[in-house]
Amino acid sequence: MALTTVWITGDQCTPRNTALHGLDKHSTIVLFVESIARSREVPYHKRKLVLIFAAMRSFADDLRADGWTVDYRAEREDYEHPFREHVARYRPDRIRTMTQTQYGLDAALRAFAADLGHDLEITEHANFISTAAEFDELFARGQTRVTMETFYRKMRKKTGLLMDGEQPAAGAWNFDAENRKPPKRGMRFPPEPEVPPSVHVRDVIAFVERTFPDHPGVVGTFDIPVSRRDALAYADDFFRNRLANFGPYEDAMIAGEARLYHSRLSALINVGLLHPLELCERAELAYRSGEAPLSSVEGFVRQLIGWREFIWRVYWRLMPEYRTRNALGADLPVPAFYRDGETDMACQRDAHRTVRELGWAHHIVRLMILGNFALIAGVDPQAMTDWFWCMFVDGYDWVMVANVVGMTLHADGGFVGTKPYAASANYINKMSDHCGGCRYDPKKTVEDDACPYNALYWDFIARNEKRFASNTRMSLTMRNWASRDPAVKTAIRKRAAALRATLRAGGSF
């Protein structure tokens, strides 16, 4: 009987794994390898390492219970030696794996397998609903870029999600304009669901603390599901207790409240425990049954079959060149307080505390606090991409490249976003409660106690004045800057230069 090895890596813990499809359980060995070397290539947040290794061990248990034979090689120094040991022991006739999500890894694995005398069979990824052809079709008429909204509508039609026949539910594709409410005083949020730590979690925490002591973040009270069963229960809690209010307050920020009404499901999707389509179908059911308003459900669905699919396709269409783009010529190092959290800016301090403790922050904190500051200060996009990749439990190269280089830092020249997501302190003051307790004044620009976002914002506009002059979405901002008194402009730029010099020298404020 011909024997097949299926190699499953850390972000492929899904029962839909295509490398398993069509195989006889009695003639298949499923291989897992925990590689310490791979986990040191990038200094991942400790909570991400716990999630990955514990999810692998849990998925291996599920496969054994389902009748598969599993060869699990835990806490090994690298991939190469345990893989060679596996081949020497089992002598498989063929080796299969699902495609990797990081550019270049499929080629590296093929070369490694070839060295062992095997052709590696690579199957398509299971956790995406679009195809490369569907994305490429949108460029067929010579277009140089495609908006996320255009691609999102294509995915809505393909899946039938929130569609009434050929038309979108309630006659509108997008309800983003309804989902921008600032926080209300005294808001209360549902308690976090309990996720009791399994034996695997406890063992992996000890392994991570022992083996990766210098990696960033803290494990803390580990509350991330690592099995499909627990992931489904965690998602159900979101649908029952948070989805209805998710939409209106998805852009709100509150000091000390990391989650609000957000799902925190992204890491579970990216590791394979949940599938985006099953979550979207559950969300649509909440709308159709009257449990949640369309604005909330559409916002949730857009994040999964719109934005998530879009950045996946951008990554694979434009890599590897895309990762190196730096259209605005940004060159500052990542600020020191992105490493230690020591800053007098209340919004930044709260964001970094959240990231250190959870390895997560919701999308507006990422975009308009962490990312916006890096954009207007002029932080190098590759260094900033690496920082996001390291610090977030849902962070992978494919996730962060298009999100940071494109959406956040506008370093791709406008491929992902038609305008830079740059903002002064006014936005943060409106959408959060951070500014009231901050030593910096959001209404001042050049004084010693002025919020750094203000001078840096206008300096960013000035530094890129020629580039943005023809951008119609920036016209109002550009006219505002042009109309400023020359003496005011000089004072703003002087203040910004001092702030940027502090950052370049490795200082904080």
C-alpha positions as CSV (number, residue, x, y, z in Angstrom):
1,M,0.0,0.0,0.0
2,A,1.4,3.4,-1.0
3,L,2.0,5.7,2.0
4,T,1.5,9.4,2.1
5,T,2.9,12.0,4.5
6,V,0.8,15.1,5.0
7,W,2.9,17.8,6.6
8,I,0.8,20.4,8.6
9,T,2.4,23.6,9.7
10,G,1.4,26.0,12.5
11,D,-1.2,28.1,10.7
12,Q,-2.9,25.1,9.0
13,C,-4.9,23.7,11.9
14,T,-8.1,23.4,10.1
15,P,-10.3,20.3,9.5
16,R,-10.7,21.7,5.9
17,N,-6.9,21.3,5.3
18,T,-6.9,20.5,1.6
19,A,-3.7,18.3,1.9
20,L,-5.9,15.8,3.7
21,H,-8.6,15.7,1.1
22,G,-9.1,12.4,-0.8
23,L,-6.6,10.4,1.3
24,D,-7.1,7.1,2.9
25,K,-6.6,7.4,6.7
26,H,-5.0,4.0,6.8
27,S,-2.3,4.9,4.4
28,T,-1.5,8.4,5.6
29,I,0.8,9.7,8.3
30,V,0.2,13.3,9.4
31,L,3.4,15.0,10.4
32,F,3.7,18.0,12.8
33,V,7.0,19.6,13.7
34,E,7.6,22.3,16.3
35,S,10.6,24.2,15.2
36,I,12.5,26.4,17.7
37,A,14.7,27.8,15.0
38,R,11.7,28.9,12.9
39,S,10.1,30.5,15.9
40,R,13.3,32.5,16.5
41,E,13.6,33.8,12.9
42,V,11.1,36.5,13.9
43,P,10.7,37.5,17.6
44,Y,7.0,36.7,17.8
45,H,4.9,37.8,20.8
46,K,4.9,35.0,23.4
47,R,1.1,34.7,23.2
48,K,1.4,34.0,19.5
49,L,3.8,31.2,20.1
50,V,1.6,29.7,22.8
51,L,-1.4,29.9,20.4
52,I,0.5,28.2,17.5
53,F,2.1,25.4,19.4
54,A,-1.0,24.6,21.5
55,A,-3.3,24.8,18.5
56,M,-1.0,22.3,16.7
57,R,-1.1,19.9,19.6
58,S,-4.9,20.2,19.9
59,F,-5.4,19.7,16.2
60,A,-3.2,16.6,16.3
61,D,-5.5,15.3,19.1
62,D,-8.6,15.9,16.9
63,L,-7.0,14.1,14.0
64,R,-6.1,11.1,16.1
65,A,-9.6,11.0,17.4
66,D,-10.9,11.0,13.8
67,G,-8.8,8.0,13.0
68,W,-5.7,9.5,11.4
69,T,-2.1,8.4,12.3
70,V,-0.1,11.3,13.6
71,D,3.7,11.7,14.0
72,Y,4.1,14.7,16.3
73,R,7.6,15.9,16.9
74,A,7.5,18.5,19.7
75,E,10.1,21.1,20.8
76,R,12.6,20.3,18.1
77,E,15.5,22.6,17.2
78,D,14.6,22.8,13.5
79,Y,12.4,21.3,10.8
80,E,15.1,19.5,8.9
81,H,16.3,16.9,11.3
82,P,12.8,15.6,12.5
83,F,11.6,15.7,8.9
84,R,14.5,13.5,7.8
85,E,13.9,11.2,10.8
86,H,10.2,10.9,9.7
87,V,11.1,10.0,6.2
88,A,13.7,7.5,7.3
89,R,11.2,5.8,9.6
90,Y,8.1,5.7,7.4
91,R,9.5,5.9,3.9
92,P,6.5,7.7,2.4
93,D,5.8,7.3,-1.3
94,R,4.7,10.9,-1.5
95,I,4.6,14.0,0.6
96,R,1.8,16.6,0.6
97,T,1.2,20.0,2.3
98,M,-1.2,22.9,2.0
99,T,0.3,26.0,0.5
100,Q,2.2,28.3,2.9
101,T,0.9,31.8,3.5
102,Q,4.4,33.5,3.4
103,Y,6.0,34.3,0.1
104,G,8.9,32.0,-0.8
105,L,8.2,29.3,1.7
106,D,6.6,26.9,-0.8
107,A,9.7,27.1,-2.9
108,A,11.9,26.5,0.1
109,L,9.9,23.4,1.1
110,R,9.9,22.0,-2.4
111,A,13.7,22.3,-2.5
112,F,14.0,20.6,0.9
113,A,11.7,17.7,-0.2
114,A,13.7,17.4,-3.4
115,D,16.9,17.0,-1.4
116,L,15.1,14.0,0.2
117,G,14.3,12.6,-3.2
118,H,10.6,13.6,-3.2
119,D,8.4,15.9,-5.3
120,L,6.3,17.9,-2.8
121,E,2.6,18.1,-3.6
122,I,1.2,21.5,-2.6
123,T,-2.6,22.0,-2.4
124,E,-4.4,25.3,-2.4
125,H,-5.2,27.1,0.9
126,A,-8.4,26.2,2.6
127,N,-9.2,29.4,4.5
128,F,-9.9,31.8,1.6
129,I,-12.9,32.1,-0.6
130,S,-11.5,34.0,-3.5
131,T,-9.2,32.9,-6.3
132,A,-6.3,34.7,-7.9
133,A,-8.1,34.6,-11.2
134,E,-11.1,36.4,-9.7
135,F,-8.8,39.2,-8.5
136,D,-6.9,39.3,-11.8
137,E,-10.1,39.6,-13.8
138,L,-10.6,43.1,-12.3
139,F,-7.4,44.2,-13.9
140,A,-8.3,42.9,-17.3
141,R,-9.1,46.3,-18.8
142,G,-5.7,47.6,-18.0
143,Q,-6.5,49.1,-14.6
144,T,-3.4,49.7,-12.5
145,R,-5.3,49.3,-9.2
146,V,-8.6,47.9,-7.9
147,T,-10.4,49.2,-4.8
148,M,-11.3,46.9,-2.0
149,E,-14.9,48.0,-2.4
150,T,-15.0,46.7,-6.0
151,F,-13.5,43.4,-4.9
152,Y,-15.8,43.1,-1.9
153,R,-18.9,43.5,-4.1
154,K,-17.6,40.7,-6.3
155,M,-17.2,38.5,-3.2
156,R,-20.7,39.3,-2.0
157,K,-22.1,38.2,-5.4
158,K,-20.0,35.1,-5.4
159,T,-21.0,34.0,-1.9
160,G,-24.6,35.3,-1.9
161,L,-23.9,36.8,1.5
162,L,-26.3,39.6,2.4
163,M,-27.8,39.5,-1.1
164,D,-31.5,39.7,-2.0
165,G,-31.4,38.2,-5.4
166,E,-29.1,40.3,-7.5
167,Q,-29.2,43.3,-5.1
168,P,-27.5,43.9,-1.8
169,A,-29.7,43.6,1.3
170,A,-31.6,46.8,2.0
171,G,-30.3,48.2,-1.3
172,A,-26.8,49.2,0.0
173,W,-23.4,47.5,-0.2
174,N,-21.7,49.4,2.6
175,F,-22.9,50.8,5.9
176,D,-19.6,52.2,7.0
177,A,-21.0,55.7,7.4
178,E,-23.3,54.4,10.2
179,N,-20.5,52.7,12.1
180,R,-18.5,55.7,13.4
181,K,-20.1,56.6,16.7
182,P,-17.7,57.9,19.4
183,P,-17.7,56.2,22.8
184,K,-20.4,57.1,25.3
185,R,-19.7,58.0,28.9
186,G,-20.4,55.0,31.2
187,M,-20.4,52.3,28.4
188,R,-20.4,48.8,29.8
189,F,-19.3,45.7,27.8
190,P,-20.0,42.0,28.1
191,P,-17.6,40.0,30.2
192,E,-14.9,38.0,28.5
193,P,-15.9,34.4,27.9
194,E,-13.9,31.9,30.0
195,V,-11.4,29.8,28.1
196,P,-10.1,27.3,30.7
197,P,-6.4,26.4,29.9
198,S,-5.9,22.9,28.6
199,V,-3.0,20.7,29.4
200,H,-1.5,21.6,26.1
201,V,-1.7,25.3,26.9
202,R,-0.1,24.8,30.3
203,D,2.7,22.7,28.8
204,V,3.3,25.1,25.9
205,I,3.4,28.2,28.2
206,A,6.2,26.5,30.2
207,F,7.9,25.6,26.9
208,V,7.7,29.2,25.6
209,E,8.8,30.9,28.8
210,R,11.8,28.5,29.0
211,T,12.8,28.7,25.4
212,F,11.9,32.2,24.3
213,P,12.4,34.3,27.4
214,D,13.5,37.4,25.4
215,H,10.5,37.5,23.0
216,P,8.2,40.5,23.4
217,G,4.9,40.5,25.3
218,V,3.7,38.6,28.3
219,V,1.6,35.4,28.3
220,G,-0.4,36.5,31.3
221,T,-3.8,34.8,31.8
222,F,-4.0,33.0,28.5
223,D,-7.6,33.5,27.1
224,I,-7.2,32.5,23.5
225,P,-8.9,29.3,22.3
226,V,-6.5,26.7,20.9
227,S,-9.0,24.0,19.8
228,R,-11.8,24.1,17.2
229,R,-14.4,23.3,19.9
230,D,-13.3,26.2,22.1
231,A,-13.0,28.5,19.1
232,L,-16.6,27.8,18.0
233,A,-17.8,28.6,21.6
234,Y,-15.8,31.8,21.6
235,A,-17.3,32.9,18.3
236,D,-20.8,32.0,19.5
237,D,-20.2,34.3,22.5
238,F,-19.4,37.2,20.1
239,F,-22.5,36.6,18.0
240,R,-24.8,36.4,21.1
241,N,-23.3,39.2,23.1
242,R,-21.4,41.7,20.9
243,L,-22.3,41.6,17.3
244,A,-25.4,43.8,17.6
245,N,-23.4,46.7,18.9
246,F,-20.2,46.0,17.0
247,G,-21.0,48.2,14.0
248,P,-21.9,51.5,15.6
249,Y,-18.9,51.5,17.9
250,E,-16.3,49.6,15.8
251,D,-14.2,52.8,15.5
252,A,-14.5,53.8,19.2
253,M,-11.6,53.7,21.6
254,I,-11.8,53.7,25.4
255,A,-8.8,53.7,27.8
256,G,-8.5,50.4,29.6
257,E,-11.0,48.7,27.4
258,A,-9.2,46.7,24.7
259,R,-12.1,44.8,23.2
260,L,-15.3,46.8,23.4
261,Y,-17.7,45.0,21.0
262,H,-15.0,43.5,18.7
263,S,-14.8,39.8,18.0
264,R,-11.1,39.0,18.5
265,L,-11.5,36.1,16.0
266,S,-8.8,37.1,13.6
267,A,-6.1,35.0,15.2
268,L,-8.4,32.0,15.3
269,I,-9.2,32.4,11.6
270,N,-5.6,32.8,10.6
271,V,-4.4,29.7,12.5
272,G,-7.2,27.7,10.9
273,L,-9.5,27.0,13.8
274,L,-12.4,28.9,12.2
275,H,-13.3,29.6,8.6
276,P,-14.4,33.1,7.4
277,L,-17.3,31.8,5.5
278,E,-18.9,29.9,8.4
279,L,-18.6,33.1,10.5
280,C,-20.1,35.3,7.8
281,E,-23.0,32.8,7.4
282,R,-23.6,32.9,11.2
283,A,-23.5,36.7,11.1
284,E,-26.0,36.8,8.3
285,L,-28.3,34.5,10.2
286,A,-28.3,37.0,13.1
287,Y,-29.4,39.7,10.6
288,R,-32.1,37.6,9.0
289,S,-33.5,36.6,12.3
290,G,-33.5,40.1,13.7
291,E,-30.8,39.5,16.3
292,A,-28.4,42.1,14.9
293,P,-28.8,45.2,12.7
294,L,-27.6,45.1,9.1
295,S,-25.0,47.8,9.7
296,S,-23.2,45.6,12.3
297,V,-23.5,42.4,10.3
298,E,-22.4,44.1,7.0
299,G,-19.4,45.6,8.8
300,F,-18.3,42.3,10.1
301,V,-18.8,40.5,6.8
302,R,-16.9,43.3,5.0
303,Q,-13.9,42.7,7.2
304,L,-13.8,39.0,6.4
305,I,-14.8,38.5,2.7
306,G,-13.8,42.1,1.7
307,W,-10.8,43.4,3.5
308,R,-9.2,40.0,4.5
309,E,-9.5,38.6,1.0
310,F,-8.4,41.8,-0.6
311,I,-5.1,42.0,1.3
312,W,-4.4,38.3,0.7
313,R,-4.8,38.9,-3.1
314,V,-2.7,42.1,-3.1
315,Y,0.1,40.3,-1.3
316,W,0.2,37.4,-3.8
317,R,-0.2,39.6,-6.8
318,L,2.6,42.1,-6.0
319,M,5.1,40.2,-3.9
320,P,8.1,40.2,-3.4
321,E,8.6,43.8,-4.7
322,Y,5.6,45.1,-2.8
323,R,7.2,44.6,0.6
324,T,10.0,46.9,-0.2
325,R,7.9,49.9,-1.3
326,N,8.6,53.3,0.3
327,A,6.8,55.8,-1.8
328,L,7.0,58.6,0.8
329,G,10.7,58.1,1.5
330,A,10.1,57.5,5.3
331,D,13.2,56.5,7.1
332,L,12.8,57.0,10.9
333,P,13.5,54.0,13.1
334,V,10.5,52.5,15.0
335,P,10.1,54.8,18.1
336,A,11.6,53.5,21.4
337,F,8.1,53.6,23.0
338,Y,6.9,51.0,20.5
339,R,9.3,48.6,22.3
340,D,8.9,49.7,26.0
341,G,5.6,51.6,26.1
342,E,7.2,54.5,27.9
343,T,5.5,57.7,26.7
344,D,3.5,60.5,28.0
345,M,1.0,60.2,25.2
346,A,-2.0,58.6,26.9
347,C,-3.3,57.0,23.7
348,Q,0.0,55.4,22.8
349,R,0.6,54.3,26.3
350,D,-2.8,52.5,26.5
351,A,-2.3,50.9,23.0
352,H,1.1,49.5,23.9
353,R,-0.1,48.2,27.2
354,T,-2.9,46.4,25.3
355,V,-0.5,45.0,22.7
356,R,2.0,43.8,25.4
357,E,-0.7,42.0,27.4
358,L,-2.9,40.7,24.6
359,G,-0.8,40.7,21.4
360,W,-3.9,42.3,19.9
361,A,-5.6,45.6,19.5
362,H,-8.7,46.4,17.4
363,H,-8.4,47.8,13.9
364,I,-8.8,51.5,14.7
365,V,-6.1,51.4,17.5
366,R,-3.8,49.8,14.9
367,L,-4.6,52.2,12.1
368,M,-5.3,55.6,13.8
369,I,-3.0,55.4,16.9
370,L,-0.2,53.0,16.3
371,G,-0.1,53.3,12.5
372,N,-1.1,56.9,12.1
373,F,1.7,58.1,14.4
374,A,4.2,56.1,12.4
375,L,2.8,57.5,9.1
376,I,3.0,61.2,10.1
377,A,6.3,60.8,11.9
378,G,7.8,59.1,8.8
379,V,8.8,55.7,10.2
380,D,10.4,53.3,7.8
381,P,7.6,51.0,6.4
382,Q,9.6,47.8,6.4
383,A,10.7,48.3,10.0
384,M,7.1,49.1,11.0
385,T,5.8,46.1,9.1
386,D,8.2,43.8,11.0
387,W,7.1,45.4,14.3
388,F,3.4,44.6,13.6
389,W,4.3,41.1,12.4
390,C,6.1,40.5,15.7
391,M,3.7,42.0,18.1
392,F,0.3,40.6,17.0
393,V,-1.0,37.1,17.5
394,D,-2.9,37.4,14.2
395,G,0.2,38.8,12.5
396,Y,1.7,37.0,9.5
397,D,3.7,38.4,6.6
398,W,0.7,38.2,4.3
399,V,-1.5,40.0,6.8
400,M,0.9,42.8,7.7
401,V,2.6,43.7,4.4
402,A,-0.5,45.0,2.6
403,N,-2.0,46.4,5.8
404,V,1.1,48.3,6.9
405,V,2.9,49.1,3.7
406,G,-0.4,49.9,1.9
407,M,-3.3,50.8,4.1
408,T,-1.4,52.2,7.1
409,L,1.7,54.0,5.8
410,H,0.6,54.7,2.2
411,A,4.1,53.5,1.2
412,D,2.8,51.6,-1.8
413,G,2.1,54.8,-3.7
414,G,-1.7,54.5,-3.4
415,F,-2.4,51.0,-4.6
416,V,-4.4,49.9,-1.5
417,G,-5.7,53.2,-0.3
418,T,-6.7,56.3,-2.4
419,K,-5.5,58.6,0.4
420,P,-3.2,58.4,3.4
421,Y,-5.0,57.6,6.7
422,A,-3.3,60.5,8.4
423,A,-5.0,62.5,11.2
424,S,-4.2,65.0,13.9
425,A,-5.1,64.7,17.6
426,N,-8.6,65.9,16.7
427,Y,-9.6,62.5,15.5
428,I,-8.3,60.7,18.6
429,N,-10.0,63.3,20.8
430,K,-13.3,62.7,19.0
431,M,-13.2,58.9,18.9
432,S,-11.7,58.2,22.3
433,D,-11.5,59.3,25.9
434,H,-7.7,59.3,25.9
435,C,-7.1,63.0,25.6
436,G,-8.9,64.0,28.8
437,G,-6.3,62.3,30.9
438,C,-3.2,63.1,28.8
439,R,-0.5,65.6,29.7
440,Y,-0.5,66.8,26.1
441,D,-3.3,69.1,24.9
442,P,-5.0,68.0,21.7
443,K,-6.0,71.6,20.8
444,K,-2.4,72.9,20.8
445,T,0.2,72.5,18.1
446,V,3.5,74.1,18.8
447,E,3.7,74.6,22.6
448,D,5.7,72.2,24.9
449,D,2.5,70.6,26.1
450,A,0.9,70.4,22.6
451,C,-0.1,66.9,21.4
452,P,2.8,65.6,19.1
453,Y,0.2,64.3,16.6
454,N,-0.7,67.9,15.6
455,A,2.7,69.2,14.5
456,L,3.7,65.9,13.0
457,Y,0.4,65.8,11.1
458,W,0.9,69.2,9.4
459,D,4.6,68.5,8.9
460,F,3.6,65.3,7.1
461,I,1.3,67.3,4.8
462,A,4.1,69.8,4.2
463,R,6.7,67.2,3.5
464,N,4.4,65.6,0.9
465,E,2.8,68.7,-0.5
466,K,3.8,68.0,-4.1
467,R,2.8,64.4,-4.0
468,F,-0.7,65.1,-2.6
469,A,-1.4,68.2,-4.7
470,S,-3.2,66.2,-7.4
471,N,-5.1,63.9,-4.9
472,T,-8.7,65.1,-4.9
473,R,-9.4,63.4,-1.6
474,M,-6.7,65.5,-0.1
475,S,-7.7,68.9,-1.6
476,L,-9.4,70.4,1.4
477,T,-6.4,69.5,3.7
478,M,-3.9,70.9,1.1
479,R,-5.9,74.2,0.8
480,N,-6.0,74.4,4.6
481,W,-2.2,74.1,4.8
482,A,-1.6,76.5,1.9
483,S,-3.7,79.2,3.6
484,R,-1.7,79.1,6.8
485,D,0.3,82.1,7.8
486,P,4.0,81.6,6.9
487,A,5.1,82.2,10.5
488,V,2.7,79.6,11.7
489,K,3.9,77.1,9.2
490,T,7.5,77.8,10.3
491,A,6.7,77.2,13.9
492,I,4.8,74.0,13.2
493,R,7.7,72.6,11.1
494,K,10.2,73.6,13.7
495,R,8.2,71.8,16.4
496,A,7.9,68.7,14.2
497,A,11.6,68.7,13.4
498,A,12.4,68.6,17.1
499,L,10.0,65.8,17.7
500,R,11.4,63.8,14.7
501,A,14.9,64.4,15.9
502,T,14.1,63.0,19.3
503,L,12.7,59.9,17.7
504,R,15.6,59.5,15.4
505,A,18.0,59.6,18.3
506,G,16.0,56.9,20.1
507,G,14.2,59.1,22.5
508,S,10.6,59.4,23.6
509,F,8.1,62.1,24.6
